[in-house]
Amino acid sequence: MVARIYKPAKTAMQSGNACTKSWVLDFEPEAPREIDPLMGWTSSNDMKSQIQMKFPSKDEAIAYAKRNGLAYRVVEPHERKKTLKSYAENFRYGRIDSWTH
């Protein structure tokens, strides 16, 4: 079982950076999920897939994995490009985009 250490991405449903500061250690699934033939629900016998631990830094998560003898894989976060725009850009003369209102 391989532990995965990563920094979670910002969800599309929020505008802030909540829940993106900490590093997460969870386990990759050992077997694919099974579909229940009667209800159609998905299930798994893998109990480690339910474990998710948060750490303030990447180094602490790696130290925890080494201390407990876990094989781990670190996934580095992708830095997003910030495009700085002002509100006045929406009403600028000669803008390329069409008006939406």
C-alpha positions in Angstrom: 0.0 0.0 0.0 1.5 3.3 -1.1 0.7 6.5 0.8 0.2 9.6 -1.3 1.3 13.0 0.1 -0.1 16.1 -1.6 -1.4 19.6 -1.2 -5.2 19.7 -2.0 -6.3 22.0 -4.8 -8.8 24.8 -4.5 -12.3 23.6 -5.2 -14.3 25.3 -7.9 -17.1 26.2 -5.4 -15.0 28.7 -3.4 -13.2 31.8 -4.2 -10.7 31.7 -1.3 -7.9 29.4 -0.4 -9.6 27.6 2.4 -8.4 24.0 3.0 -5.4 24.4 0.7 -2.7 25.4 3.3 -2.1 21.9 4.8 -0.6 18.7 3.3 -2.6 15.5 3.2 -1.5 12.0 3.5 -3.9 9.3 2.3 -3.6 5.8 0.8 -4.0 4.8 -2.8 -6.7 2.2 -3.3 -5.5 -1.4 -3.6 -8.5 -2.7 -5.6 -11.1 -1.0 -7.8 -14.5 -0.3 -6.3 -17.3 -2.8 -6.9 -20.8 -2.0 -8.0 -23.6 -3.5 -6.0 -25.9 -5.3 -8.5 -29.1 -4.6 -6.6 -28.8 -0.9 -5.6 -26.1 0.2 -8.0 -24.0 1.7 -5.1 -20.2 1.5 -5.2 -18.4 -0.2 -2.4 -14.9 -1.3 -1.4 -13.3 -3.7 1.1 -10.3 -1.4 1.4 -10.4 0.2 4.9 -7.3 2.2 4.4 -8.9 4.3 1.7 -11.0 6.0 4.4 -7.9 7.3 6.2 -6.9 10.9 5.6 -4.4 12.8 7.8 -3.5 16.5 7.5 -0.1 17.9 8.3 1.1 21.6 8.4 4.1 20.9 6.2 5.4 18.4 3.6 8.4 17.6 5.8 6.2 16.5 8.7 4.1 14.3 6.4 7.3 12.6 5.0 8.7 12.2 8.5 5.5 10.5 9.6 5.6 8.1 6.7 9.2 7.2 7.3 8.7 6.8 11.1 5.8 4.3 10.4 7.6 2.5 7.6 5.1 3.5 4.9 6.0 3.6 1.2 5.1 7.1 0.0 4.8 9.2 -3.1 4.9 13.0 -3.0 2.8 14.9 -5.5 4.1 18.5 -5.8 1.4 21.2 -6.3 1.0 23.1 -9.5 1.3 26.9 -9.0 -1.5 28.7 -10.8 -0.9 31.8 -12.8 -2.5 34.9 -11.4 -3.8 37.4 -13.9 -4.2 40.8 -12.3 -7.2 42.7 -13.6 -9.0 45.7 -12.3 -12.8 46.2 -12.4 -12.4 49.1 -14.8 -11.1 46.6 -17.4 -14.7 45.5 -18.0 -15.7 49.0 -19.2 -12.5 49.9 -21.1 -12.9 51.5 -24.6 -11.6 49.2 -27.4 -11.8 46.0 -25.4 -11.6 42.8 -27.4 -14.4 40.8 -25.8 -18.1 41.5 -26.6 -20.3 43.1 -24.0 -22.3 40.7 -22.0 -25.0 43.0 -20.6 
